[in-house]
Amino acid sequence: MGAEGNARIELMDIDEIKGYPRNPKDHDVGAISQSVDRFGFKMPPAIDEKSGFLFAGHGRLDTLLQKRRAKEAAPEGVVEREGKWLIPVIRGLSFKNKKELEAYIVADNRTSEIGGWLEDVLATVLTEQGDSLPGTGYDDEDLAALRKVLEGTPPGEFPSYDESIHTEAKCPRCGYEFSGGVTRKKGGKDVSPKGSDRKRDKVPPRGRKQDSSRGKGTGKQKRESSDRSSGRGSDRRRKK
């Protein structure tokens, strides 16, 4: 990021601020609106001087535009002048090229996203809010779910299980079958699998091809075929 001069804050009409056309980040305007209602408009968006587009603050801009269309009162931090809504904007910053600008837009959102939360601290902070959760992006259901995670309570959609869980598998190469858990029934009773229940298909030793005629024809036919390939069959006929 470069600078066209010193970074500065300017008041701008929200109608004159242009969001970046290829901004890949979506926004929950409803949640942002609740936050603005509670805290006012606190964080200025920022404009890239080379392109003239926003590189931060798209969700906040969309929220204000929606509020004004709905004829709501200007939130705290927004200056209303002759029917226009003016907001503080960061100016004086720019990027080397479009590639760097777009990379920053992704990075600014992604690095915050992957940071995650310290869930125990978050739960404490939200709990102390009491009935004042609106505007935080969390509600009572979110807090209840967070507490369950911290308490180690499994979500309702996951059934409990123990060592009796059924598992069966077969090696695709050698045909060896194995299983685990109390799954097989003998005489009407569940029993744990034993070695006698496991099967191994017969496979040729490494380096030797399996006879493609296996299971076809009689033993005599196989011997005759082998004799013909070795030349012994003609000798036998001459001896007869």
Phi and psi restraints in degrees (value plus and minus 20) as a CYANA .aco file:
   2 GLY   PHI    -130.3   -90.3
   2 GLY   PSI    -189.5  -149.5
   3 ALA   PHI    -160.8  -120.8
   3 ALA   PSI     114.8   154.8
   4 GLU   PHI    -107.1   -67.1
   4 GLU   PSI      -9.3    30.7
   5 GLY   PHI     129.8   169.8
   5 GLY   PSI    -179.7  -139.7
   6 ASN   PHI     -98.9   -58.9
   6 ASN   PSI     120.4   160.4
   7 ALA   PHI     -82.7   -42.7
   7 ALA   PSI     120.1   160.1
   8 ARG   PHI    -169.2  -129.2
   8 ARG   PSI     145.3   185.3
   9 ILE   PHI    -128.8   -88.8
   9 ILE   PSI     108.3   148.3
  10 GLU   PHI    -148.4  -108.4
  10 GLU   PSI     128.0   168.0
  11 LEU   PHI    -103.3   -63.3
  11 LEU   PSI     110.5   150.5
  12 MET   PHI    -153.3  -113.3
  12 MET   PSI     127.1   167.1
  13 ASP   PHI     -88.3   -48.3
  13 ASP   PSI     110.8   150.8
  14 ILE   PHI     -82.6   -42.6
  14 ILE   PSI     -42.9    -2.9
  15 ASP   PHI     -92.5   -52.5
  15 ASP   PSI     -38.3     1.7
  16 GLU   PHI    -116.2   -76.2
  16 GLU   PSI     -23.8    16.2
  17 ILE   PHI    -111.3   -71.3
  17 ILE   PSI     109.7   149.7
  18 LYS   PHI    -130.7   -90.7
  18 LYS   PSI     104.1   144.1
  19 GLY   PHI     -93.4   -53.4
  19 GLY   PSI     132.0   172.0
  20 TYR   PHI     -88.2   -48.2
  20 TYR   PSI     108.4   148.4
  21 PRO   PHI     -81.1   -41.1
  21 PRO   PSI     -50.5   -10.5
  22 ARG   PHI    -128.4   -88.4
  22 ARG   PSI      12.5    52.5
  23 ASN   PHI     -88.0   -48.0
  23 ASN   PSI      98.0   138.0
  24 PRO   PHI    -105.6   -65.6
  24 PRO   PSI     -24.2    15.8
  25 LYS   PHI    -108.1   -68.1
  25 LYS   PSI     108.4   148.4
  26 ASP   PHI    -110.1   -70.1
  26 ASP   PSI     146.8   186.8
  27 HIS   PHI    -160.4  -120.4
  27 HIS   PSI     130.1   170.1
  28 ASP   PHI    -116.8   -76.8
  28 ASP   PSI      71.8   111.8
  29 VAL   PHI     -82.9   -42.9
  29 VAL   PSI     -53.5   -13.5
  30 GLY   PHI     -81.4   -41.4
  30 GLY   PSI     -64.2   -24.2
  31 ALA   PHI     -86.8   -46.8
  31 ALA   PSI     -60.6   -20.6
  32 ILE   PHI     -85.3   -45.3
  32 ILE   PSI     -58.2   -18.2
  33 SER   PHI     -81.8   -41.8
  33 SER   PSI     -62.9   -22.9
  34 GLN   PHI     -80.6   -40.6
  34 GLN   PSI     -60.1   -20.1
  35 SER   PHI     -85.4   -45.4
  35 SER   PSI     -63.0   -23.0
  36 VAL   PHI     -85.2   -45.2
  36 VAL   PSI     -57.8   -17.8
  37 ASP   PHI     -80.9   -40.9
  37 ASP   PSI     -58.5   -18.5
  38 ARG   PHI    -101.9   -61.9
  38 ARG   PSI     -64.5   -24.5
  39 PHE   PHI    -125.1   -85.1
  39 PHE   PSI     -33.5     6.5
  40 GLY   PHI      65.8   105.8
  40 GLY   PSI    -199.5  -159.5
  41 PHE   PHI    -110.2   -70.2
  41 PHE   PSI      85.6   125.6
  42 LYS   PHI    -126.6   -86.6
  42 LYS   PSI     -57.0   -17.0
  43 MET   PHI    -124.5   -84.5
  43 MET   PSI      92.8   132.8
  44 PRO   PHI     -88.1   -48.1
  44 PRO   PSI     121.2   161.2
  45 PRO   PHI     -92.5   -52.5
  45 PRO   PSI     150.5   190.5
  46 ALA   PHI    -150.8  -110.8
  46 ALA   PSI     121.6   161.6
  47 ILE   PHI    -133.5   -93.5
  47 ILE   PSI     117.3   157.3
  48 ASP   PHI    -102.1   -62.1
  48 ASP   PSI     101.0   141.0
  49 GLU   PHI     -88.8   -48.8
  49 GLU   PSI     -49.1    -9.1
  50 LYS   PHI     -91.2   -51.2
  50 LYS   PSI     -64.3   -24.3
  51 SER   PHI    -112.6   -72.6
  51 SER   PSI     -46.3    -6.3
  52 GLY   PHI      64.1   104.1
  52 GLY   PSI     -14.9    25.1
  53 PHE   PHI    -122.8   -82.8
  53 PHE   PSI     137.9   177.9
  54 LEU   PHI     -83.7   -43.7
  54 LEU   PSI     126.0   166.0
  55 PHE   PHI    -141.1  -101.1
  55 PHE   PSI     -21.0    19.0
  56 ALA   PHI    -178.6  -138.6
  56 ALA   PSI     120.2   160.2
  57 GLY   PHI      83.1   123.1
  57 GLY   PSI      -1.2    38.8
  58 HIS   PHI     -82.1   -42.1
  58 HIS   PSI     -63.3   -23.3
  59 GLY   PHI     -83.2   -43.2
  59 GLY   PSI     -60.0   -20.0
  60 ARG   PHI     -86.2   -46.2
  60 ARG   PSI     -60.2   -20.2
  61 LEU   PHI     -83.9   -43.9
  61 LEU   PSI     -67.1   -27.1
  62 ASP   PHI     -79.1   -39.1
  62 ASP   PSI     -58.9   -18.9
  63 THR   PHI     -84.3   -44.3
  63 THR   PSI     -64.0   -24.0
  64 LEU   PHI     -87.0   -47.0
  64 LEU   PSI     -59.8   -19.8
  65 LEU   PHI     -81.9   -41.9
  65 LEU   PSI     -60.3   -20.3
  66 GLN   PHI     -87.5   -47.5
  66 GLN   PSI     -61.2   -21.2
  67 LYS   PHI     -83.3   -43.3
  67 LYS   PSI     -60.6   -20.6
  68 ARG   PHI     -89.7   -49.7
  68 ARG   PSI     -58.3   -18.3
  69 ARG   PHI     -81.6   -41.6
  69 ARG   PSI     -53.3   -13.3
  70 ALA   PHI    -100.9   -60.9
  70 ALA   PSI     -15.7    24.3
  71 LYS   PHI      41.2    81.2
  71 LYS   PSI      14.3    54.3
  72 GLU   PHI     -99.2   -59.2
  72 GLU   PSI     143.0   183.0
  73 ALA   PHI     -90.5   -50.5
  73 ALA   PSI     127.6   167.6
  74 ALA   PHI     -82.1   -42.1
  74 ALA   PSI     108.7   148.7
  75 PRO   PHI     -86.1   -46.1
  75 PRO   PSI     143.0   183.0
  76 GLU   PHI     -78.7   -38.7
  76 GLU   PSI     115.8   155.8
  77 GLY   PHI      76.9   116.9
  77 GLY   PSI     -29.6    10.4
  78 VAL   PHI    -126.8   -86.8
  78 VAL   PSI     109.7   149.7
  79 VAL   PHI    -113.4   -73.4
  79 VAL   PSI     101.5   141.5
  80 GLU   PHI    -118.9   -78.9
  80 GLU   PSI     103.3   143.3
  81 ARG   PHI    -162.3  -122.3
  81 ARG   PSI      95.8   135.8
  82 GLU   PHI      32.5    72.5
  82 GLU   PSI      24.2    64.2
  83 GLY   PHI      62.0   102.0
  83 GLY   PSI     -23.8    16.2
  84 LYS   PHI    -121.0   -81.0
  84 LYS   PSI     130.3   170.3
  85 TRP   PHI    -125.1   -85.1
  85 TRP   PSI      99.6   139.6
  86 LEU   PHI    -128.7   -88.7
  86 LEU   PSI     115.5   155.5
  87 ILE   PHI    -150.5  -110.5
  87 ILE   PSI     134.4   174.4
  88 PRO   PHI     -90.7   -50.7
  88 PRO   PSI     116.2   156.2
  89 VAL   PHI    -153.1  -113.1
  89 VAL   PSI     119.6   159.6
  90 ILE   PHI    -100.7   -60.7
  90 ILE   PSI     103.8   143.8
  91 ARG   PHI    -141.6  -101.6
  91 ARG   PSI     148.1   188.1
  92 GLY   PHI      74.6   114.6
  92 GLY   PSI     -16.8    23.2
  93 LEU   PHI    -132.4   -92.4
  93 LEU   PSI     129.3   169.3
  94 SER   PHI    -173.0  -133.0
  94 SER   PSI     148.4   188.4
  95 PHE   PHI    -138.7   -98.7
  95 PHE   PSI     138.9   178.9
  96 LYS   PHI     -82.9   -42.9
  96 LYS   PSI     -58.8   -18.8
  97 ASN   PHI    -179.5  -139.5
  97 ASN   PSI     158.3   198.3
  98 LYS   PHI     -81.9   -41.9
  98 LYS   PSI     -58.7   -18.7
  99 LYS   PHI     -80.2   -40.2
  99 LYS   PSI     -64.6   -24.6
 100 GLU   PHI     -88.6   -48.6
 100 GLU   PSI     -57.4   -17.4
 101 LEU   PHI     -81.1   -41.1
 101 LEU   PSI     -67.9   -27.9
 102 GLU   PHI     -87.7   -47.7
 102 GLU   PSI     -57.2   -17.2
 103 ALA   PHI     -82.4   -42.4
 103 ALA   PSI     -58.6   -18.6
 104 TYR   PHI     -87.6   -47.6
 104 TYR   PSI     -60.3   -20.3
 105 ILE   PHI     -78.6   -38.6
 105 ILE   PSI     -62.6   -22.6
 106 VAL   PHI     -85.9   -45.9
 106 VAL   PSI     -68.8   -28.8
 107 ALA   PHI     -81.9   -41.9
 107 ALA   PSI     -60.3   -20.3
 108 ASP   PHI     -80.5   -40.5
 108 ASP   PSI     -56.9   -16.9
 109 ASN   PHI    -104.1   -64.1
 109 ASN   PSI     -62.5   -22.5
 110 ARG   PHI     -89.0   -49.0
 110 ARG   PSI     -61.0   -21.0
 111 THR   PHI     -84.5   -44.5
 111 THR   PSI     -52.6   -12.6
 112 SER   PHI     -91.6   -51.6
 112 SER   PSI     -59.0   -19.0
 113 GLU   PHI     -84.3   -44.3
 113 GLU   PSI     -64.9   -24.9
 114 ILE   PHI     -99.3   -59.3
 114 ILE   PSI     -29.0    11.0
 115 GLY   PHI     -86.1   -46.1
 115 GLY   PSI     -49.3    -9.3
 116 GLY   PHI      49.9    89.9
 116 GLY   PSI    -183.6  -143.6
 117 TRP   PHI    -152.1  -112.1
 117 TRP   PSI     131.7   171.7
 118 LEU   PHI    -105.0   -65.0
 118 LEU   PSI      75.1   115.1
 119 GLU   PHI     -81.9   -41.9
 119 GLU   PSI     -55.8   -15.8
 120 ASP   PHI     -86.5   -46.5
 120 ASP   PSI     -60.9   -20.9
 121 VAL   PHI     -88.3   -48.3
 121 VAL   PSI     -61.9   -21.9
 122 LEU   PHI     -79.6   -39.6
 122 LEU   PSI     -64.7   -24.7
 123 ALA   PHI     -81.1   -41.1
 123 ALA   PSI     -59.8   -19.8
 124 THR   PHI     -85.0   -45.0
 124 THR   PSI     -65.7   -25.7
 125 VAL   PHI     -82.6   -42.6
 125 VAL   PSI     -65.7   -25.7
 126 LEU   PHI     -86.7   -46.7
 126 LEU   PSI     -58.2   -18.2
 127 THR   PHI     -82.2   -42.2
 127 THR   PSI     -60.6   -20.6
 128 GLU   PHI     -89.9   -49.9
 128 GLU   PSI     -36.5     3.5
 129 GLN   PHI     -90.6   -50.6
 129 GLN   PSI     -43.6    -3.6
 130 GLY   PHI      42.1    82.1
 130 GLY   PSI    -140.3  -100.3
 131 ASP   PHI    -106.6   -66.6
 131 ASP   PSI     -10.0    30.0
 132 SER   PHI    -124.6   -84.6
 132 SER   PSI      12.2    52.2
 133 LEU   PHI     -91.6   -51.6
 133 LEU   PSI     -52.0   -12.0
 134 PRO   PHI     -72.2   -32.2
 134 PRO   PSI     113.5   153.5
 135 GLY   PHI      80.3   120.3
 135 GLY   PSI     -36.6     3.4
 136 THR   PHI    -107.8   -67.8
 136 THR   PSI     -34.8     5.2
 137 GLY   PHI      71.4   111.4
 137 GLY   PSI     -22.9    17.1
 138 TYR   PHI    -138.4   -98.4
 138 TYR   PSI     132.1   172.1
 139 ASP   PHI    -147.8  -107.8
 139 ASP   PSI    -195.0  -155.0
 140 ASP   PHI     -82.2   -42.2
 140 ASP   PSI     -57.5   -17.5
 141 GLU   PHI     -85.4   -45.4
 141 GLU   PSI     -60.4   -20.4
 142 ASP   PHI     -81.2   -41.2
 142 ASP   PSI     -63.6   -23.6
 143 LEU   PHI     -86.2   -46.2
 143 LEU   PSI     -60.4   -20.4
 144 ALA   PHI     -82.8   -42.8
 144 ALA   PSI     -61.5   -21.5
 145 ALA   PHI     -85.1   -45.1
 145 ALA   PSI     -58.9   -18.9
 146 LEU   PHI     -84.2   -44.2
 146 LEU   PSI     -61.1   -21.1
 147 ARG   PHI     -83.7   -43.7
 147 ARG   PSI     -58.8   -18.8
 148 LYS   PHI     -82.7   -42.7
 148 LYS   PSI     -60.1   -20.1
 149 VAL   PHI     -82.2   -42.2
 149 VAL   PSI     -64.7   -24.7
 150 LEU   PHI     -88.7   -48.7
 150 LEU   PSI     -49.5    -9.5
 151 GLU   PHI    -103.3   -63.3
 151 GLU   PSI     -27.5    12.5
 152 GLY   PHI      60.4   100.4
 152 GLY   PSI      -2.4    37.6
 153 THR   PHI    -101.4   -61.4
 153 THR   PSI     103.5   143.5
 154 PRO   PHI     -89.1   -49.1
 154 PRO   PSI     126.4   166.4
 155 PRO   PHI     -78.6   -38.6
 155 PRO   PSI     131.3   171.3
 156 GLY   PHI     -80.5   -40.5
 156 GLY   PSI     -47.3    -7.3
 157 GLU   PHI     -99.4   -59.4
 157 GLU   PSI     -27.6    12.4
 158 PHE   PHI    -119.5   -79.5
 158 PHE   PSI      93.4   133.4
 159 PRO   PHI     -90.6   -50.6
 159 PRO   PSI     130.1   170.1
 160 SER   PHI     -95.4   -55.4
 160 SER   PSI     136.7   176.7
 161 TYR   PHI    -171.4  -131.4
 161 TYR   PSI     142.8   182.8
 162 ASP   PHI    -158.8  -118.8
 162 ASP   PSI    -177.5  -137.5
 163 GLU   PHI     -89.5   -49.5
 163 GLU   PSI     -29.3    10.7
 164 SER   PHI    -102.1   -62.1
 164 SER   PSI     -18.3    21.7
 165 ILE   PHI     -80.3   -40.3
 165 ILE   PSI     117.2   157.2
 166 HIS   PHI     -99.3   -59.3
 166 HIS   PSI     107.9   147.9
 167 THR   PHI    -157.6  -117.6
 167 THR   PSI     113.4   153.4
 168 GLU   PHI    -163.7  -123.7
 168 GLU   PSI     120.7   160.7
 169 ALA   PHI    -171.6  -131.6
 169 ALA   PSI     139.3   179.3
 170 LYS   PHI    -159.7  -119.7
 170 LYS   PSI     109.8   149.8
 171 CYS   PHI     -89.0   -49.0
 171 CYS   PSI     104.0   144.0
 172 PRO   PHI     -89.4   -49.4
 172 PRO   PSI     -34.1     5.9
 173 ARG   PHI    -113.1   -73.1
 173 ARG   PSI     -70.9   -30.9
 174 CYS   PHI    -125.8   -85.8
 174 CYS   PSI     -29.6    10.4
 175 GLY   PHI      62.8   102.8
 175 GLY   PSI     -13.3    26.7
 176 TYR   PHI     -87.8   -47.8
 176 TYR   PSI     107.1   147.1
 177 GLU   PHI    -124.3   -84.3
 177 GLU   PSI     117.7   157.7
 178 PHE   PHI    -166.5  -126.5
 178 PHE   PSI     134.7   174.7
 179 SER   PHI    -169.3  -129.3
 179 SER   PSI     147.3   187.3
 180 GLY   PHI    -165.8  -125.8
 180 GLY   PSI     138.1   178.1
 181 GLY   PHI      71.5   111.5
 181 GLY   PSI     150.8   190.8
 182 VAL   PHI    -107.6   -67.6
 182 VAL   PSI      74.3   114.3
 183 THR   PHI    -149.5  -109.5
 183 THR   PSI     -55.7   -15.7
 184 ARG   PHI    -104.1   -64.1
 184 ARG   PSI     124.4   164.4
 185 LYS   PHI    -130.8   -90.8
 185 LYS   PSI     111.4   151.4
 186 LYS   PHI    -153.9  -113.9
 186 LYS   PSI     103.4   143.4
 187 GLY   PHI      41.1    81.1
 187 GLY   PSI      10.0    50.0
 188 GLY   PHI      62.1   102.1
 188 GLY   PSI     -16.8    23.2
 189 LYS   PHI    -136.8   -96.8
 189 LYS   PSI     123.5   163.5
 190 ASP   PHI     -96.1   -56.1
 190 ASP   PSI     114.3   154.3
 191 VAL   PHI    -152.8  -112.8
 191 VAL   PSI     131.9   171.9
 192 SER   PHI     -94.0   -54.0
 192 SER   PSI     123.5   163.5
 193 PRO   PHI     -85.2   -45.2
 193 PRO   PSI     121.3   161.3
 194 LYS   PHI    -136.8   -96.8
 194 LYS   PSI     152.8   192.8
 195 GLY   PHI     -80.3   -40.3
 195 GLY   PSI     -52.4   -12.4
 196 SER   PHI     -87.3   -47.3
 196 SER   PSI     -40.1    -0.1
 197 ASP   PHI    -103.0   -63.0
 197 ASP   PSI     -31.4     8.6
 198 ARG   PHI    -108.9   -68.9
 198 ARG   PSI     124.6   164.6
 199 LYS   PHI    -145.1  -105.1
 199 LYS   PSI     129.0   169.0
 200 ARG   PHI    -151.8  -111.8
 200 ARG   PSI     100.8   140.8
 201 ASP   PHI     -86.9   -46.9
 201 ASP   PSI     126.8   166.8
 202 LYS   PHI     -93.8   -53.8
 202 LYS   PSI     108.8   148.8
 203 VAL   PHI    -150.6  -110.6
 203 VAL   PSI     128.3   168.3
 204 PRO   PHI     -89.2   -49.2
 204 PRO   PSI     131.2   171.2
 205 PRO   PHI     -79.0   -39.0
 205 PRO   PSI     136.2   176.2
 206 ARG   PHI     -78.8   -38.8
 206 ARG   PSI     122.0   162.0
 207 GLY   PHI      70.4   110.4
 207 GLY   PSI     -29.5    10.5
 208 ARG   PHI    -139.2   -99.2
 208 ARG   PSI     115.4   155.4
 209 LYS   PHI    -103.7   -63.7
 209 LYS   PSI     122.2   162.2
 210 GLN   PHI     -94.2   -54.2
 210 GLN   PSI     118.8   158.8
 211 ASP   PHI     -83.1   -43.1
 211 ASP   PSI      98.2   138.2
 212 SER   PHI     -88.3   -48.3
 212 SER   PSI     -34.5     5.5
 213 SER   PHI    -111.3   -71.3
 213 SER   PSI     -13.9    26.1
 214 ARG   PHI     -74.9   -34.9
 214 ARG   PSI     107.0   147.0
 215 GLY   PHI      65.2   105.2
 215 GLY   PSI     -18.1    21.9
 216 LYS   PHI    -136.3   -96.3
 216 LYS   PSI     114.8   154.8
 217 GLY   PHI      56.3    96.3
 217 GLY   PSI     158.1   198.1
 218 THR   PHI    -114.5   -74.5
 218 THR   PSI     149.8   189.8
 219 GLY   PHI     -82.7   -42.7
 219 GLY   PSI     -55.9   -15.9
 220 LYS   PHI     -83.4   -43.4
 220 LYS   PSI     -64.1   -24.1
 221 GLN   PHI     -81.2   -41.2
 221 GLN   PSI     -58.1   -18.1
 222 LYS   PHI     -86.6   -46.6
 222 LYS   PSI     -61.3   -21.3
 223 ARG   PHI     -84.5   -44.5
 223 ARG   PSI     -60.7   -20.7
 224 GLU   PHI     -84.0   -44.0
 224 GLU   PSI     -59.6   -19.6
 225 SER   PHI     -82.6   -42.6
 225 SER   PSI     -60.5   -20.5
 226 SER   PHI     -87.0   -47.0
 226 SER   PSI     -59.1   -19.1
 227 ASP   PHI     -85.0   -45.0
 227 ASP   PSI     -60.4   -20.4
 228 ARG   PHI     -83.6   -43.6
 228 ARG   PSI     -57.8   -17.8
 229 SER   PHI     -90.3   -50.3
 229 SER   PSI     -46.1    -6.1
 230 SER   PHI    -117.1   -77.1
 230 SER   PSI     -29.7    10.3
 231 GLY   PHI      71.3   111.3
 231 GLY   PSI     -22.2    17.8
 232 ARG   PHI     -95.9   -55.9
 232 ARG   PSI     -42.5    -2.5
 233 GLY   PHI     -83.0   -43.0
 233 GLY   PSI     -60.5   -20.5
 234 SER   PHI     -85.6   -45.6
 234 SER   PSI     -54.2   -14.2
 235 ASP   PHI     -85.8   -45.8
 235 ASP   PSI     -60.9   -20.9
 236 ARG   PHI     -83.6   -43.6
 236 ARG   PSI     -60.3   -20.3
 237 ARG   PHI     -86.0   -46.0
 237 ARG   PSI     -57.8   -17.8
 238 ARG   PHI     -84.7   -44.7
 238 ARG   PSI     -56.1   -16.1
 239 LYS   PHI     -87.5   -47.5
 239 LYS   PSI     -53.3   -13.3
